[in-house]
Amino acid sequence: MSSTGGTKYQYLAALSVNIVTISYGGVCGWPSASFLELSSEKSPLETGPLSKQDQGWVASMMSLGGLFGTILFAWLADKIGRKKCLLWVALPNLLGWIIIPYARTPTHLNIARFLGGAAGGGCFAVIPIYIVELASESVRGVLGTFVVLTCNGGILLAFILGYYFNYATVAWIMSILSFVFVGCFWFMPETPQYLLKSKKVEEAELSLRYYRNIRNNPAKELSEDLQQELEKLKVTDKADTNPDDDESDDDDNGVTWADFAEPKIRKAFLIGLGLISFNQLCGCFAMLNYTAVIFEQAGASMSPTIAAIVVGAIQLIGTYASTVLVERLGRKLLLLVSAIGIGLGQSAMGTYSYFQMLGYPVDSFSWVPVVGFSLMILMAAVGLLTLPFLVISEILPPKVRGTASMILMSVLWLMSCCVIKMMPILTVSLGMHGTVYMFASLSFLAALFIAVFVPETKGKTVEAILASL
């Protein structure tokens, strides 16, 4: 079952669905070089150069779009299915890119960024669920990291394209990915678990056959292992309903607040809330906006565009390391090492900034903030910015998975918007060193939270994970 032949269609599905995530990564990385062009005297906007205030709105509008997309697509995922919902994600993604070349005011750019962010909300709310529901235990971790790996690949792609082309050409190139995504993902079946939840047992069996690569003889009975897997899915689905409730068959898709009062579900949700919170409170995502400042402060001679490409490459390397190691070392160990590594990198940056503020001669140590920042980004990509989405999808019971993911991702987008907006205020009131020290403290707190509360989910079935909570 874990052979290459048995999992190749699972890899194909994961790669196909994450084509749209590459495009969303481009949405994240597009402002880096584009703002340099749009804020210059040669800005093509009718309103003139993009002001700092407008840049802030254009940048943060993606987070507001992500909040909207999370709520919309998480709801759709339970109503029309994971596959159909994800195909609809391509629409706002495509529209967001097409609007950019025709934008003549900051408002047009805000609309484009909102739509792109909405697509991203759909990606991070639904794709992890889709992967968890189709993947075998042996490859679930690897496939679950693809969503962040491809997103970081898209960010790096946008950085590189922004170095060679103007902002409008980059938008046209990235828009092609929406069509590639639909063309590739259109032929993937719905997940077996969702089909069982919808009482489509025969379709669920066909879907399981496809993802386990035994499609050649539909008349052939499932092997004992696959039959057991199908039965486990049925048992898991039934376990999410109240067996004493006569109307449970009619309300299988209904989720109420009473469901979250059940101890195991409540614990899983709170663990997910903690992971999502530290994903943003560690400060890595917000500090990416200060890449150029940190490299300039260190006396680096490279341009902001080249610095962004370097950081994008480091992110991609770290995420790839997570993909390679997640099934070898496990989720918990990677998360723990990641949080500690982030804290150490930030501590080095904060110490350099503090001594610089005091007037100590630190010119000979100008490499410290660059190395510290690089370590922070690398360690973040290995775990804390990558794995929470996978772990959350693994620990949440199937019945509440869609609703709980929607709530958690909504919290993530709200926190993302707040942390990015608060960053300039914090650097003024606490100084750069104080702000970075604060983030370092929260990163070490994240390590403590992970060590105490987060369960290891590597190689465990859904029911085994639920039983361990």
Buried (B, 14 or more C-beta within 10 A) or exposed (E): BEEEEBBEBBBBBBBBBBBBBBBBBBBBBBBBBBBBBBBEEEBEBEEEBBEEEBBBBBBBBBBBBBBBBBBBBBBBBBEBBBBEBBBBBBBBBBBBBBBBBEBEEBEBBBBBBBBBBBBBBBBBBBBBBBBBBBBBBBBBBBBBBBBBBBBBBBBBBBBBBBBEBBBBEBBEBBBEBBEBBBEBBEEBBBBBBBBBBBEBEEBBBBBBBBBBBBEEEEEEEBEEEBEEBBEEBBEBBEBBBEEEEEEBEEEBEEBEEEBBEBEBBEBBBEBBBBBBBBBBBBBBBBBBBBBBBBBBBBEBEBBBBBBBBBBBBBBBBBBBBBBEBBBEBBBBBBBBBBBBBBBBBBBBBBBBBBBBEEEEEBEEBBEBBBBBBBBBBBBBBBBBBBBBBBBBBBBBBBBBBBBBBBBBBBBBBBBBBBBBBEBBEBBEEEBBBBBBBBBBBBBBBBBEBBEEEBBBBBBBBBBEBBEEB
